[in-house]
Amino acid sequence: ETNVIYAENDIMAGIYYAKQKAIERNQPLVVCLGIGTNMGSHDGIGPLCFLVNEVSATRHQAITVPVGNEGISNHHYFGRNLDLEYGYREQITITPRNFPLSFRHLPMSSSHFAMIGMATIMDGYPLYYEATNESGLSAAGLNFPNLAYYGKPLPNKRNLAAFEFIPWLLSQFQSVAEVKSVLPLLNLVDTPFSKALQPTPLHWMVADRHECIVLEPTKDGLKC
């Protein structure tokens, strides 16, 4: 009875109030949602999710969410920051279980795990910056300029374009251990998404509740 409890509409009212004050004063806005729980729908389509997404996508506005208040509950958390002063129309994106995912050098996958993350949707395809699947496996792409190496498709390899890497990993695997077991079979190739979207030099952070690794595409293969 001594706990302070907030309804979702209370949180939304607070965010909206802070946003209006920032506009009135012509100041940047950072909202810290330190509400001590991970309760909610977790599907990214509720009213609070839409408001948080709107605020986060606005220049000079940000939402932060502290973690650790449920440290004894066996949850795990995954996050990164994307320090860019411009956007790519990214949005919270859900790829439902068994939604057809096409790959340039591999068969289409229509039997896979669901995933949620931040992505730009181009021609109906989710270009994920980071995402987590329903088994708790997470992945994020980070800038790797002048170091990332993408080769040509090779026989007897699973050839993947860089933009396909996150959806392919999260559609197939449940753990970092599973990901590590297939690394010798993978080959990241220089296939562009389109003429306008050439391959971005990236390396990837991959994590589950037990461990976290970084995968780097080199001339000698994908290194962990």
N, C-alpha and C positions, 0 to 999 in steps of 0.2 A: 504494500500500500504506500510505501514511501518512494517508489520509483516514479519518475516523471515520464509520462507516456504521451507521444505525439501521434495524432492521426495524420494520414497522408495529406489531407487538405491544409492542415496547420503548417506542415513543412513547405508546401507549395506557396502558401500565403506569405511565409517568411522570405522565401527566395524572391517572390515577386516584389515584396516591399523593398528588399535590398537592391534589386535591379532598378526600381523606379528612383530610389535615392541616388544611385550612381549616375543615372541619366540626368537628374536635376542638378547634380553637382559637377557634372562632366568629369567623372573620376572612373578609373578602372575598378573592376569588381572581382573579388575572390570570395566564394562562399564555401565554408567548411561545414560539411554535414557530419558532425561528430555525434551521431545519434545512437551509437553503441549496439547496433543490430544489423544483421544481414537479411532480415525479413523482407518479403515482397515477392512479386510474381517471377522475377528473374527472366522475363521474356522480352523486356525492352519496349513494350507497347502500352504501358499504363500511362495515365495522365502525368504522374511525377516524372516518369522516364522521358516523356516528350518535352516537359519543361526543362529538365536538366540538359537534355540534348540541345535544345534551342539556346540556352544560356551558354553552354560550352562552345557552341559553334559561332558565337558572336565575338568579334574582335574586342580585346581588352576585358573579356569576362571569362571566368574559370570556375569550375566546381572541383573541390577536393573532398576525398572520402578517407578518413583515417581508418586504420585497421588495428586489430589486436585486442579489442574489447571482449571478443569471444575466443580468446587464445586457448582456453581449455576445452573447446568444443570440437577439436580435431578438424576445423576448416583449414583450407589453404588459400592463399591470395596470390594473385599474379597481376603485375602492372608495369607500365613503362610510361615515359613522357615523350611527346613529340614536339620538340621546341622549334616550331616553325611559325613565322608571322603571317602565313598565308594558308589557305585551305584548298582542298580538292573536292569539296562537296561531300566530305566523308560523313557517315551517319552510322548509328547503331544498326547492325545488319544481322539477321537471323537466316541461316541456311537450314531449312527443316531436314529432319531425317529422311533419307532416300530421295531428296530433291536431285534431279539429274545434274551432275557436274561433268562438264566436258574438259578434256585435256588434249593438247595439240599432238602429243606423241604416245598417248596411252588411251586405252578404251574408256568410254564414258562410264562414270560410276553412278549407279542408281540404287545402290544398297550401301548405306554408310551412316555414320553418326551425325547427329545434329550439332551445329556450332553457332556461337554468337560472338560478335566482335565489332570493331570499327572497320568500315570498308567504304570504298567508292564503287558505286555500281556503274559499270560501263557495258552497254549492249547486253544487259541482263546478267552480267557476270560479276561476282563479288571480288573486288580487288582488296583483299584484307591487309590491313596494317598489323593488326593483332586479333587474336580470337582464342576462344576456349570451347572445347567440345563437351558433350554431355557426360563424358567419362572423367572430366577434370584435366585433360591434357591441354596445355596452352602453348601458343607460339606467337612471336612478334618479330617483325623484320626491322632491322636497324641499319643505318647508313654505313657503308663500307667502301668509301671512294678510293679508287686507284689500287685496290687490293682484291676485290671480288673478281673471280674468273668464271666465265660461262663459255663452255665449249660447244662443239657440234654433237648432234645425236650419235650415239654409239650403239652397235649391235650388242645384244645380250645385257643391256642396261635399261633401267627405268628412267627414261629421259623426261625431265620436267623443266618447264620454263620457270623463271624466278617468280612470276606472278601467280603460278599455280602451286607453289610450294606449300604455303600455309593451308589452303583448302584440301590439298592432297594428304598432307600429314594428318590433319585433324579428322578427315573423313575415314582414315584407315586404322589409326592406332589409339590405344588407351593409355599408354605409359611411355615415359622416356626410354625405359629399357627396350621396349619394342622398336622405338625409333632407331636406337643405336644398333640394333641387330640388322637393320636393312641398309645402313649407310654404305657398305661396300657395293651395293647394287644400284645406287642412285647416281645420276649424272645430270647436273644442272646445265641447261643449254641456253644459247643466246637468242632464242626465239622471242621476238617482240610481241606484245599484245596487239599492236597495230603500228602503222607507219608513224603515227603521232605519239605513241607511247612505247618508246624503246626500253630495253631492260635497265632497271635501276640497280646500281651496285649495292648489294645487301649482304649482311650475315644475319643469322636468326638465333634468338633465344627460345629454347624449348623447355618447358617445365611441367612437372606434376607435383603431387603432394610430397614426394620423396626426394626429388633431385631436380637440378636445373643445369642445362648444358648450353653451350654456344656452338653453332655450326657455321663453319666458314668455307665457302666455295673456293678452292685453290686449283692450280694446274694438276696437282696430284690427287684430286678428288675432294669430296666433302669431308672436312676434318672437324673433329669434335674436341 
